[in-house]
Amino acid sequence: MYDEQGKVYTGYAPGLKVYAQASTMERAKRVLARVTTLFTAAAQRNPALFDSLAETQLHSDGEGKSPLKRRRPTLSPRSSG
């Protein structure tokens, strides 16, 4: 969509509720793709953000399987000194 006031193309990912803007339509598509990739990567590392995706289409593939995999924190032994 072209925003006359801002003179930019705006892309929107409704499942994530994120926007991206750029000077051309093609660039706006690339920026939006990158934003969605970064968002889902952040969701994998952040339990609260991951859980918020439960209400979106991105959380389930229709068969009850999530395309996102939650990363478990790696615990390292503390040195006692």
Buried (B, 14 or more C-beta within 10 A) or exposed (E): EEEEEEEBBBBEBEBBEBEBBBEEEEBBBBBBEEBBEEBBEEBBEEEEEBEBBEEBEBBBEEEEEEEBEEEEEEEEEEEEE
